[in-house]
Amino acid sequence: MVSKAAAAFRLDSSLFTPVPIVVARFGAFTATAFRYRSGVAGLRIANAVGEIVVLPFQGQQVWDAQFHGRRLTMRSMFDEPQATRDYLRSYGALLLHCGGTAMGNPGPEDRHPLHGELPALPLTEAWLECGHDADGAFVDIMGEGRDVLAFSHDFVARPRLRLREAGTSIDVDLVVENQAGTLLPFMYLAHINFLPVDGATLHDAADDASIAVRGQDDAPAAARDYHERVSADPPSHRVVEAGVAVLPELVLTMQVAAGADGFTHVLQRHPDGGGDFVSYRPSELPYAVRWMTRGPNQDALGLVLPATAPADGLAAARRGGQLVQIAPGASFHTRYSFGALDRPSADELVTTIAALRHA
């Protein structure tokens, strides 16, 4: 698909101050630069039906999003992002790019940080591009950041986000280039954290027999019943039950089917008929991880976290032969979309997913 840029400009860090400033207007779009009390730069992109808030220099996280008056983002303990690379000291974004030289929860043999280098990777360059293509007007947020460690690795990440003029979804494009002269063993996971909705149903193209639930021996007694029930009957987790604690978290992996176009789709169908979705290519991200936690401090649904490996850390991925080997000068590339759906669109996606399950 050919895109035609109407305007493109670099986002200089000096634009981001405690006093919000409009840096671009384009059709129904308004882009506003601001800086949180924590010092983190934020970019609010409003379109005809809502807005997203992006951290253009901190991992290009999508910190928040709302469309048609509904917030999509998980509930967390953080009312704003913090200026840190420590994963758990700034937690609550709708999207975090995870991975790099490692990903997932470090196992007993691992020494890597939780979810690797990418989640809060400092991006030294950021751009805003406005344009048109066959699907109409769009705004792209682009960035570039490098992570280098002597005697280890040297890679550059180039994330891009696209929002459309009347769209309720976000298109993601990520390229990671190996700039070292040796192979880069690489991992990636798209940590997309929706707000779970009581009474919702989860729709996916997974064979029930493929669902593998990670054990949670450290779950408190009040929540252990839920984990034991899901372990005994994995498909039962597809109903989001009101008043049921999911602590510390539910983690499972699934094998999902893709359509003729290479895509699979996953949906949280709300009781009112609308929903939240993720669409991606299993050929690029072959492991479907699902994550959920519900409690007094966090309420989050990782409807699907498309990944190159299960989220069990580097050593487990190495044993499983799940590392992506990026040759010197070569790149890893993936594209996916996520966001909100109205009732007719959710109805259509339910039918599509059902067809994938029974193909």
N, C-alpha and C positions, 0 to 999 in steps of 0.2 A: 504494500500500500504506500503510495507516494504522499508525503507530507510537505506542505509549503509553509515555511516560517514567515510570519508577518513582522516579527520583531524578536530579537534575542539580545540579552545583555547579562553581564556578569553581576552577581550579587556580592558587593563588597561588604566586609564585616562592619564597616563604619556606618552602614545604613541602618543597623539594628541598634536601637536605643530604647530606653524605658518608655519614651513617648512614641506610640505607633505612628508610622508614616506610610502612606499609600505610595507604592513604588511602581505600580502598573495598573492600567485599566484596559480591558480588551473585550468588547462586546458585553456580555453579562458578567465577565470576570472582574474581580478586584483583588489585587495582591497587596497585602499589608505586612510590612516588616516591623518587628518589635523585639524587645529583649525582656525575658523573665527576670524576676527579682534575683534568681539564682545566677544570672549572667548568661544563661543559654539563649541563643538567638532562635527566634521563632518566625515562621512565615505563614500567614493565614491567607489561603486562597479561597475566596467566596465565588460561587457560581449562582445560577438561577434558582437552585433548589437547596443549597446548603453550603457547607464549607469544610475544608480540611486544614489542620495545623501541622506543618512539617518543621523538623529541626534540620535546616539545610547544612549545618556544619557538624552535627553530632549524629553520625551514622545514617543520615537522611531518614531518621525515624519519622513515621506518621504518628504524632503524639495524640491526635484526636481527630474525629470526624463526626459530622452530623448532617443528615439529609431529611428534608420534610419535617423538621422539628424533632427528629429522633436521634439520640446519641448512640453510636455504634460501639463505642470503646468500653473496655472492661472497667470495673471499679477497682481502685487501688488505694494505697495509703498516701500516694503522692498527689498533691494538687498542682504541681508543676515539675518539669524535668530538672534534674540536678546536673551540674557540670562535673561529671565523673565518668570513668570508664568501668567502674565497678558495677556489674550488671544489676545487682539487687539494691543498690543505693540510688537508683533512678529507674523505677519500674512502674509501668502503667500505660505504655504506648499501645496504640492499635496495631502498629506494624514495627517489628525490629528485624533487620537482616542479621541472622546469626551464622556463625561459622568462621571460616578462614583455615588456619592450620588445625583447628579442632572445633568440636561442637558438642552440645549436650551437657549433661551432668557429669563432672569428672568422676571416674571410678577409682577404686583403691590404687590402681597403677598409674593414674593420671596426675599431671601437675599443671594442666592448662586451666585458664580462667573459665568460669561458667559461660558456655556458649561462644567461646572464642573471641577473636579480635574485632569482628564486624559490628556488633550491636551499637557501640558508641564510637566507632572509628572516626577520628578527626578528619573532616573533609577540608582540604585547603582551597578548593575551588568549588563554586556553586554558580549556576546559571539559571535564568528563567527564559523560556521560549514560548511565544504565542504563535499559533498558526491555524491552518485549515487542512483537512484531508477529506477523503470521500465520506467520512462519517460526521463532518462538521467541524466546528471550532474546538480548539483544545489549548490547554496550557501545560507545558512540561516543566518540571523542576529537575535539574541535572546537577551532578556533583562528581568530585573525584578526590580520592584519598589514598594514601600509600601506607603500607605497614611493612617495615623492614627490621630484621633482627640479624645481626652479624652471625655468620656460621649457621644460619637457619633458613630464612626465607626473605623474599622481596616481592610483594605483589601490590597492584593498584586496583582498587575497586571503583567502578563507574556506575552508580545507581541512577535510575531515571524513573520519575513518577509522572503519569498523565491523568489529568482530570478534564472532562468534557463539559461543555457549556450548560447543558441541562442534565448531566449524568449523575448517577448515584453510586458509581463504582470508580475504583482507582486501578489503572493499569500500571504494572511494575515491570521494569526491564533492568536486569543487572548483568554487568560484564565484569569479570575478575581476570586480570592479565598477570601472568607469571613473568616478572622481570628479572628473575635470577637465572643463572646459567645451569641450574639443576632442576630436576623434577620438583613440582610442588604438590605434595599430598594434601588434598583440599576437601573440606566438608561445608555443607550449606543447609540451612533450615529457615523457612519463612515463618517467623513467629507472629501470627495474625491473631489478635486477642479481642474477640467480640464480647459484648455483654450478654450473658445467658438470659433467656426469657422464660419465666415459669410457664410450664405447659407446652413449650415448643417441642417439636419433633425434629430429629436429625436424619437427613436423607443423604445417602452416599451410594456409590457403586461398588461397595466391598462385598465380597463373599463372606458370610457370617463365620465360616470356618477359618477364615484368615485372621480374625481378630485375636490379637495376643495382648493380654493385660499385664502390665508391669505390677509385680507384687508391692504392697505397701505395709510392711511389717511394723512400721513406726506410726501407723495411723492411730489416733486416739480411739478409745473404746467406743465413744459416741458415734464415730464415723466408720468404724471397722465393718459394721454390718453392710454398709453400702458397697465397700470394696469387695467383700466376700460375695455379695449377691451378684455384682457385675462379673467377678471372676467365674462364678458358676454359670452365669447366663449373660455372656458378653453383649448380645443384641439389646438387652434391657436398658443399657445406658443411653439408647437413642431417644428416650423421653426425658426431658429436663423437668425434674420433679420439684415442686415448690416445697420449701422448708426442709430440704434434705441437705445436710452438710457434706461437702466433698473435701475432706481434709486428710493429709496435706494436699493431695492432688490425685486425679485419675490420669494415668498415662497409658495409652495403648497404641499399637500399630496395626495397620490394615493393608491388604493388597487390593487395589481398586482397578476397575476396568476403564478403558478409554474408548472414545468413539472413533469413527473413521477420520475425524479431523485431528486426532491425537490428544484431545482434551478429555479430562474428567471434571466432574462438578460435584460440589458438596453444599448442602443447604441446611440452615437452621430455619425451619418453618414456624412462624409465630402463630399463636392462636387466632390473631386477626386476619391471617392469610398472607401477610407479607413475610419478609425474611431477610436473612443475611447469607451471602454465598462466597465461595472460593472456586475459581476455575484455573486449572493448570495442566501441564503435560507430564504424565508419569514417566515418559521417556527421558525427561530432564531431571525430574525429582521423583525417584521411584518409590520412596517410602512415605506412606501416609501416616503421620503421627497425629493422634488426637489427645488433647490435654484439657482438663477442666479442674477448677478449684472454686469452691463456694464456701464462704465463711464470713466472719465479721469484718475482716480486713481486706480481703480480695474477693472479687466475684468475676470470674473470667471463663470464657469458652474458647479454646483453641480448636475451632470446628474441624479444621484440618491444618496441620503444619507441614506442608510439602517439604521433603528433605532428601538428601543424598544418602542418608543412613538413619537408623534409629537414634534417638537422643540419649544414648548411653555412654557417651564419651569417646575419646580417641582410641584407647586401647581396644575397646570392644569393636569399634569400626575396623581397626587394623586386622583383628582376628577374623572378622567376618568378610574381609576383602571388599569393604564398602567405601574405601577412600577413592576419590576422583584424582587421577594423576594428570596434572596439567604440565605439559612439556614447556621447556624454556621458550618464551616468546609467544606461547599459545594462550588461549583464554577459555574460561568457563562462561556460559551464557544461558540465562533462563528468563522466561517471561511468564507472568501470571496476572490474574485480576481478582479483585475482591470488592465487596461493598454491600449495598442494600438493594432489595427488590420490592416492588409493589405486588399486590395480590395476583394480577394476571401474569406477570413475569415469573412469580414464584410457582404458579400453577404449571406454567410451561416447563420450568426447570424440573419439577417433580416428575413430569412425564418423561423428560429426557433422561433423568437419572434412573428411573424404573426400566427404561429400554436398555440402558447400559448394563444394569444388573442381570437382565434376562437375555442378553445377546448371546 
